[in-house]
Amino acid sequence: MKKKAIHLLTALGICGLLFQAGGCGTAKGVYKAVAQKVSFSDNTELRKRVLLLPVMDQQGVGEAKSAELTKSLAANLEKDPNLVVTIQEQPLATTVKVRSPKFGILIDPDLAQKAEEMGMNVLVTCVLNRYEVIDHGPGLWPLNKIPVWPFTGKSMEVEISTVVNALDITNGTLFLTNLERFRMKIPEEELDEEALFVKERESLSEEDLIASVPDERKEEALSEIFENQADAIVEKLREQSWAGRVLSAGPDKVIINAGRDVGLSEGSIFEVFSRGDSIRTASGRSLYLLGSKVGEIQAVKVMDRYSSAVPLNGASLEAGQVIREKR
């Protein structure tokens, strides 16, 4: 009896120390709960068009499930009233290759070109990585006799993770690559049985261990992951100023890729910038820095996705130049 009491007191003492050291984790959870109650801040900028590609399924959950996950990510993004989200129903033709599940994908220039032709501001891709079994080992003897992790062995876990990439179409830069993951314990009854029968544990495949986690738990994990991914994208997009392009230009008329759908109204004035120096990427694509201001234009006729504008102060403009709303 005394021995059990000593074990219990030891466990409680270590738990207290770990709680004090890990207090920031609790604070983070409280912060998230409060933050969810705060509405999106009003933004006077034009809304950004986001093209979301179908989730790339490396786990093999199937086409229907992938479509469901894509819609889930879109729904979370649409909570921000400053975004106009479009799901690309069919995967775009691409030669993109996956480097590693942990680092997502390289965005093919063809995808960026297609998104630009569609008048998008941002291209978002998402990869559902293969589920993994994380085995932490048996712990360090003799400390593994203490019934508190990390001194004792930690249960094996199943990890679900996704990677999102967000590309600014206007300047061609990848401004976000974010990994979100969630780990779930493999059910204790499975581990107890394995502890008793070592040979049986050795015979269990990774697929068997993953399958032992209830589907409802996996669904909860995916829901939280995609909510967090949307939060990460929205946070980064709020740091990005709206930018568009001149689609065509004449001496008296300019067509720009902004319309009613992004909140543009007649009379809005834009600054126009030339292309700056070019930077050659590893893939061979040229990225152009923002050049000097070359003039201003004013929207005179606003349509759903495009608008016509007139040059101000006799500015000489051309297609491809970058525009930003004047403040």
C-alpha positions as CSV (number, residue, x, y, z in Angstrom):
1,M,0.0,0.0,0.0
2,K,2.8,2.3,0.9
3,K,4.6,1.5,-2.3
4,K,1.5,2.5,-4.3
5,A,1.2,5.8,-2.3
6,I,4.8,6.6,-3.1
7,H,4.2,6.0,-6.8
8,L,1.1,8.1,-6.8
9,L,2.8,11.0,-5.0
10,T,5.8,10.8,-7.4
11,A,3.4,10.9,-10.4
12,L,1.5,13.9,-9.0
13,G,4.7,15.8,-8.2
14,I,6.0,15.3,-11.7
15,C,2.6,16.2,-13.2
16,G,2.7,19.5,-11.3
17,L,6.2,20.3,-12.7
18,L,5.2,19.4,-16.2
19,F,2.0,21.5,-15.9
20,Q,4.0,24.6,-14.9
21,A,6.5,24.0,-17.7
22,G,3.8,23.4,-20.3
23,G,1.4,26.2,-19.3
24,C,1.8,27.9,-22.7
25,G,0.0,25.0,-24.3
26,T,-3.0,25.6,-22.1
27,A,-2.9,29.3,-22.8
28,K,-2.7,28.6,-26.5
29,G,-5.9,26.5,-26.3
30,V,-7.7,29.3,-24.3
31,Y,-6.6,31.9,-26.9
32,K,-7.9,29.8,-29.7
33,A,-11.3,29.4,-28.0
34,V,-11.5,33.2,-27.5
35,A,-10.3,34.0,-31.0
36,Q,-13.0,31.9,-32.5
37,K,-15.6,34.3,-31.0
38,V,-14.0,37.4,-32.6
39,S,-15.5,38.3,-35.9
40,F,-13.4,39.1,-38.9
41,S,-12.1,42.6,-38.9
42,D,-13.5,45.0,-41.5
43,N,-11.2,45.5,-44.4
44,T,-11.5,48.4,-46.8
45,E,-9.4,46.7,-49.4
46,L,-10.8,44.9,-52.4
47,R,-11.6,41.2,-51.8
48,K,-9.1,38.7,-53.1
49,R,-10.0,35.9,-55.5
50,V,-8.7,32.6,-54.4
51,L,-8.5,29.6,-56.7
52,L,-8.4,26.4,-54.7
53,L,-7.3,23.2,-56.5
54,P,-8.7,19.8,-55.5
55,V,-6.9,18.2,-52.5
56,M,-4.1,15.9,-53.7
57,D,-4.8,12.6,-52.2
58,Q,-1.6,10.7,-51.2
59,Q,-3.4,8.6,-48.5
60,G,-5.9,7.1,-50.9
61,V,-9.1,8.2,-49.3
62,G,-10.8,8.3,-52.7
63,E,-12.2,10.9,-55.1
64,A,-15.4,11.5,-53.1
65,K,-13.6,12.1,-49.8
66,S,-11.0,14.3,-51.5
67,A,-13.8,16.4,-52.9
68,E,-15.4,16.6,-49.5
69,L,-12.1,17.8,-47.9
70,T,-11.7,20.4,-50.7
71,K,-15.1,21.8,-49.9
72,S,-14.3,21.8,-46.2
73,L,-11.2,23.9,-46.8
74,A,-13.2,26.3,-49.1
75,A,-16.0,26.7,-46.5
76,N,-13.5,27.6,-43.8
77,L,-11.8,30.2,-46.2
78,E,-15.2,31.7,-47.1
79,K,-15.7,32.6,-43.4
80,D,-13.5,35.6,-44.2
81,P,-15.7,38.1,-46.2
82,N,-12.6,39.5,-47.8
83,L,-12.1,36.4,-49.9
84,V,-13.9,35.2,-53.1
85,V,-13.1,31.4,-53.2
86,T,-13.4,29.3,-56.4
87,I,-12.9,25.6,-56.4
88,Q,-11.3,24.3,-59.6
89,E,-13.7,21.4,-60.2
90,Q,-11.3,19.4,-62.5
91,P,-7.6,19.1,-61.8
92,L,-5.6,21.4,-64.1
93,A,-3.2,19.7,-66.5
94,T,0.2,19.8,-64.8
95,T,3.6,18.1,-64.7
96,V,4.0,18.8,-61.0
97,K,5.8,16.2,-59.0
98,V,5.6,15.6,-55.3
99,R,9.0,16.0,-53.6
100,S,8.2,14.8,-50.1
101,P,5.0,14.4,-48.1
102,K,6.4,16.7,-45.5
103,F,7.2,19.5,-47.8
104,G,4.2,19.5,-50.1
105,I,4.5,20.2,-53.8
106,L,6.2,22.6,-56.2
107,I,3.6,24.6,-58.0
108,D,3.8,24.1,-61.7
109,P,4.1,27.4,-63.7
110,D,1.3,26.1,-66.0
111,L,-1.0,26.2,-63.0
112,A,0.0,29.8,-62.1
113,Q,-0.5,30.8,-65.8
114,K,-4.0,29.3,-65.8
115,A,-4.9,31.0,-62.5
116,E,-3.7,34.3,-63.9
117,E,-5.9,33.9,-67.0
118,M,-8.9,33.3,-64.7
119,G,-8.2,36.6,-63.0
120,M,-7.2,35.1,-59.7
121,N,-5.1,36.8,-57.0
122,V,-4.1,33.6,-55.2
123,L,-3.6,30.0,-56.1
124,V,-3.9,27.4,-53.2
125,T,-2.9,23.8,-53.4
126,C,-3.3,21.2,-50.6
127,V,-1.8,17.8,-50.1
128,L,-3.2,15.1,-47.8
129,N,-0.1,13.1,-46.8
130,R,0.0,9.4,-46.1
131,Y,-1.1,8.5,-42.6
132,E,1.9,7.5,-40.5
133,V,2.4,5.4,-37.3
134,I,4.7,7.1,-34.8
135,D,6.4,4.7,-32.4
136,H,8.1,6.5,-29.5
137,G,9.7,3.4,-28.1
138,P,9.6,1.8,-24.7
139,G,11.0,4.8,-22.7
140,L,14.2,5.0,-20.7
141,W,14.8,2.3,-18.0
142,P,14.5,2.5,-15.0
143,L,12.6,5.8,-15.4
144,N,10.0,4.0,-17.5
145,K,8.8,2.5,-14.2
146,I,7.5,6.0,-13.3
147,P,3.9,6.1,-14.6
148,V,4.3,9.6,-16.2
149,W,5.4,10.4,-19.7
150,P,8.2,11.2,-20.8
151,F,9.8,8.9,-18.2
152,T,7.6,6.0,-19.2
153,G,7.1,4.8,-22.8
154,K,4.6,6.8,-24.8
155,S,1.8,5.0,-26.7
156,M,2.1,4.6,-30.4
157,E,0.2,7.2,-32.4
158,V,-1.3,7.7,-35.9
159,E,-0.4,11.0,-37.5
160,I,-2.6,12.7,-40.1
161,S,-1.1,15.7,-41.9
162,T,-1.6,18.1,-44.7
163,V,0.5,20.7,-46.5
164,V,-0.9,23.8,-48.2
165,N,0.9,26.2,-50.6
166,A,-0.4,29.6,-51.5
167,L,1.0,31.5,-54.5
168,D,0.5,35.2,-55.1
169,I,-0.4,35.2,-58.8
170,T,0.4,38.9,-59.4
171,N,4.1,38.7,-58.4
172,G,4.5,34.9,-58.8
173,T,5.8,34.4,-55.2
174,L,5.0,31.5,-52.9
175,F,4.1,33.3,-49.7
176,L,2.9,30.4,-47.6
177,T,3.8,26.7,-47.2
178,N,2.2,25.4,-44.0
179,L,2.2,21.9,-42.5
180,E,-0.6,21.0,-40.1
181,R,-0.6,17.6,-38.3
182,F,-2.7,15.8,-35.7
183,R,-1.7,12.7,-33.7
184,M,-4.1,10.2,-32.2
185,K,-3.3,7.4,-29.8
186,I,-3.7,3.9,-31.0
187,P,-6.5,2.4,-28.8
188,E,-5.2,1.1,-25.4
189,E,-6.8,-2.3,-25.8
190,E,-4.7,-2.9,-28.9
191,L,-1.5,-1.9,-27.1
192,D,-2.3,-4.0,-24.0
193,E,-2.7,-7.1,-26.2
194,E,0.6,-6.3,-27.9
195,A,2.3,-5.9,-24.6
196,L,1.3,-9.4,-23.6
197,F,2.1,-11.0,-27.0
198,V,5.3,-9.6,-28.4
199,K,5.2,-11.8,-31.5
200,E,1.7,-10.6,-32.2
201,R,2.8,-7.0,-32.0
202,E,5.5,-7.7,-34.5
203,S,2.9,-9.2,-36.9
204,L,0.7,-6.1,-36.9
205,S,1.1,-4.0,-40.1
206,E,1.1,-0.3,-40.2
207,E,-2.3,-0.5,-42.0
208,D,-3.7,-2.6,-39.1
209,L,-2.6,0.0,-36.6
210,I,-4.0,2.9,-38.6
211,A,-7.3,1.0,-39.1
212,S,-7.5,0.5,-35.3
213,V,-8.1,4.2,-34.8
214,P,-11.9,4.9,-35.1
215,D,-13.1,6.6,-38.2
216,E,-14.9,9.2,-36.1
217,R,-11.6,10.2,-34.5
218,K,-9.9,10.6,-37.9
219,E,-12.8,12.7,-39.1
220,E,-12.4,15.0,-36.1
221,A,-8.7,15.3,-36.8
222,L,-9.2,16.2,-40.4
223,S,-11.8,18.8,-39.5
224,E,-9.4,20.5,-37.1
225,I,-6.5,20.3,-39.5
226,F,-8.4,22.0,-42.4
227,E,-9.8,24.6,-40.0
228,N,-6.2,25.4,-38.9
229,Q,-5.0,25.5,-42.5
230,A,-7.7,28.0,-43.5
231,D,-6.7,30.1,-40.5
232,A,-3.1,30.1,-41.6
233,I,-4.0,31.1,-45.2
234,V,-6.4,33.9,-44.0
235,E,-3.8,35.3,-41.6
236,K,-1.1,35.5,-44.4
237,L,-3.6,37.0,-46.9
238,R,-4.4,39.8,-44.5
239,E,-0.8,40.8,-44.7
240,Q,-0.9,41.0,-48.5
241,S,-2.1,44.1,-50.2
242,W,-4.6,43.7,-53.0
243,A,-3.0,43.8,-56.5
244,G,-4.4,43.3,-60.0
245,R,-3.3,43.7,-63.6
246,V,-4.0,45.7,-66.7
247,L,-5.4,43.3,-69.2
248,S,-5.4,45.6,-72.2
249,A,-4.6,49.2,-72.7
250,G,-5.3,51.8,-75.3
251,P,-4.8,55.6,-75.3
252,D,-8.3,56.2,-73.9
253,K,-9.4,53.0,-72.3
254,V,-7.9,50.3,-70.0
255,I,-9.4,47.0,-69.0
256,I,-8.5,45.6,-65.5
257,N,-9.1,42.3,-63.8
258,A,-11.3,43.7,-61.0
259,G,-15.1,43.9,-60.9
260,R,-18.2,43.9,-58.7
261,D,-17.3,40.5,-57.3
262,V,-14.3,42.0,-55.4
263,G,-16.2,45.1,-54.3
264,L,-15.0,47.6,-56.9
265,S,-17.1,50.6,-57.5
266,E,-17.1,53.3,-60.2
267,G,-14.8,56.1,-59.5
268,S,-12.1,54.1,-57.8
269,I,-8.6,55.2,-58.6
270,F,-5.7,52.8,-59.1
271,E,-1.9,53.4,-59.2
272,V,-0.2,51.6,-62.1
273,F,3.3,50.2,-61.8
274,S,5.7,48.9,-64.4
275,R,7.6,45.6,-64.3
276,G,10.9,45.8,-62.3
277,D,13.9,43.6,-62.5
278,S,13.4,40.0,-63.2
279,I,14.6,37.1,-61.0
280,R,15.1,33.6,-62.5
281,T,13.7,30.8,-60.4
282,A,15.1,27.2,-60.1
283,S,12.3,26.0,-62.4
284,G,13.3,28.5,-65.1
285,R,10.4,30.8,-64.6
286,S,11.0,34.6,-64.5
287,L,9.6,36.6,-61.6
288,Y,9.3,40.4,-61.9
289,L,9.8,42.8,-59.0
290,L,7.4,45.7,-58.7
291,G,8.8,48.6,-60.8
292,S,8.2,52.3,-60.6
293,K,4.8,54.0,-60.7
294,V,3.9,55.0,-64.3
295,G,0.5,56.6,-63.8
296,E,-3.0,56.3,-62.5
297,I,-6.4,55.1,-63.8
298,Q,-10.0,55.6,-62.7
299,A,-12.7,52.9,-63.1
300,V,-15.6,54.2,-65.1
301,K,-17.6,51.0,-65.9
302,V,-17.7,48.1,-63.5
303,M,-18.8,44.7,-64.6
304,D,-19.0,41.4,-62.7
305,R,-15.3,40.4,-63.0
306,Y,-13.7,43.1,-65.1
307,S,-13.9,46.9,-65.4
308,S,-13.0,49.6,-67.9
309,A,-11.0,52.6,-66.7
310,V,-9.5,55.7,-68.2
311,P,-5.9,56.9,-67.8
312,L,-5.3,60.0,-65.7
313,N,-2.8,62.7,-66.5
314,G,-2.0,61.3,-69.9
315,A,-0.3,58.1,-68.6
316,S,1.0,55.7,-71.3
317,L,0.0,52.1,-70.2
318,E,0.3,48.6,-71.4
319,A,-1.0,45.1,-70.7
320,G,0.6,43.2,-67.8
321,Q,1.3,46.2,-65.6
322,V,0.4,45.9,-61.9
323,I,-2.4,48.0,-60.3
324,R,-3.1,48.8,-56.7
325,E,-6.0,50.7,-55.3
326,K,-5.0,54.3,-54.3
327,R,-5.6,55.3,-50.7
